[in-house]
Amino acid sequence: MYDAVSIEDRQKPVVMLANYGFVNDAESASRSKGMPGVRVISTKVPCESTVLEDIEAGVDGSWDDIITALTKPLTAEEKSPRVEKTETPARIIFKGSLEEVNRFFYRRGWTDGLPIIPPTEEAVLEMLMGTDLPADYLLGKLQSRSGKATIEKIAINAVMAGALPTYMPVLIAGTIDLLESEQGFMGYTTFGFSTGSWSPFWVINGPIRNHLNINNSSGAFSPGNIANATIGRAMGLIIKNIGGVRKGIEDMGVMGNPMKYTMVIAENEEESPWEPLHVEHGYNKEDSTISLSFPQSFLQHYPPGSDAASILQSVIDNITRGMRYTIVFNPSTAKNLAREGYNKENIKKYVAEKKLVPAAQIKAQLGAVVTPGSSLQQSSRDTAEMVPLIRDHRVIRVIVGGGPGAFVAHLIGGGATPGKKEIQKIELPKNWNKLVGKYKNVVPIYAKY
Amino acid sequence: MSSKTEGFYEVLSPWAEADSVPYSAISTRISDLADKKIGLFCNTKRVASPTLKAVERRLKKRYPSATFSWFFNTAPNEAIITQKRKDEFDNWLREIDAVIAAYGD
């Protein structure tokens, strides 16, 4: 849609064809670029269709509208579009009981569907204890709405998610990770909204993991730990309420993704035989960091043996197509690999070298984005030839996490181009130790039976 | 959930403020497609190209004097004016009277 606005900006009339399910998305995009009147024709051409008869029928259904959109004179509103007044919500947006607050927020589209903690002034002030930055400090403007990511708005969404004040430094760093994400196809502006239902996946490294009791052991990806649960949840609410990303309007994920509720893990640095993720990125071990990728899928597999060859063959057998990969080895599997001489780097290279697929499969998959004249279309590879699925081993991350046992996890999907922004240092407030002391004991203590 | 009478909360808005964007008008339409050069702007998704081909076939039949020129934005989700091909795009557009665009969604 941005290209259509650029065409109109250059004084050429354009009509944009969009499947009827994407008209709201197209209109939102044109409004955000300051040209709400771009003429969008709702068609019944099926999304992603390869059946010519269906495409022809869809065009036939919109034929008259296309001609009209190019020739019908502009209306008064199109000639002078009226700027909508910027909504400046009252500071206190609602007063009511717990149930009424929840209904109000839900009906505004401000929640993830689960109940929220009411963000009262008092609760937000407590949350702000987690940072030295002033409440009105502006980190940046978050897409798609260019919403102002102030510290206070982050704190409000953190309260709603049920986060503790000690999580604020992580949430601020996570928001910076989003704000500074790579522009274009490999960044948040694709993976935050696209039909692929990519989910933010946050990996925490450094001493803060232990300060916050972020689970990196048994059931690390399961519910039950407040840090893992609410850090991811708060980041989801930040994307929704600061970024203004609305499901079915900007977020056009076809299937959606349960990982969007939360997907947070700490690397198990203590039990890892390898250097942690943030050290690979050039940080000191004593630094704390948060890193971001956007997987679509989460799968687990059970290597048929505990020797390196069996483990790595199982990894290779279970790697599917993606742009970025995170392989999570449990500590004992990681130690077995290390014992046989494997480190993170040569595991990545091994997997990239050994995972072969027929060239025809690659070409068929790339067909989704191949357009006439592109070099991909002109590829003359033998379709039976076995070729690497992964051309650059740097798209693979290896981390250690999970509990005792044999299972290995893969998170497969999107993320930054290697070398581009994906990791952010977490800055701690001056009163950090005192704050940690206050909340450190917020941990589940199970009944004995 | 607590009862409706239990607890009373004054809550802050989580919805971020955003600066209003100045709006611009779209450009003047053409009176007719006859004798015009129509641009077909094709984005990356796989249904975009066959959709525009179907449009082009129909237009050629109805407006035999119209001519057509294609432009492909081959970088998924990257606005053409942010790419190295911006000048190529501008040069292409200069020769065009009106554009039909398809993203493929």
Interface residues (C-beta under 8 A of the other chain):
Chain A: M1 Y2 D3 A4 S6 I7 E8 D9 R10 Q11 K12 P13 V14 V15 M16 L17 A18 N19 G21 F22 D25 A26 R31 S32 K33 G34 M35 P36 G37 V38 R39 T43 V45 P46 C47 E48 S49 T50 L52 I55 E56 G58 V59 W63 I66 I67 L70 T71 K72 P73 L74 E78 K79 S80 P81 R82 V83 E84 K85 T86 E87 T88 P89 A90 R91 I92 I93 F94 K95 G96 S97 L98 E99 E100 V101 N102 F105 R108 W110 P115 P118 P119 T120 E121 V124 K141 L142 R145 S146 G147 K148 A149 T150 E152 K153 I156 N157 M160 Q183 G184 F185 T189 T190 S194 T195 L237 N241 I242 G243 G244 M252 G367 A368 V369 V370 T371 P372 G373 S374
Chain B: M1 S2 S3 K4 T5 E6 G7 F8 Y9 E10 V11 L12 S13 P14 W15 A16 E17 A18 D19 S20 V21 P22 Y23 S24 A25 I26 S27 T28 R29 I30 S31 D32 L33 G39 F41 C42 N43 T44 K45 R46 V47 A48 S49 P50 T51 L52 A54 V55 R58 F72 N73 T74 A75 P76 N77 E78 A79 I80 I81 T82 F89 D90 L93 I96 D97 A98 V99 I100 A101 A102 Y103 G104 D105
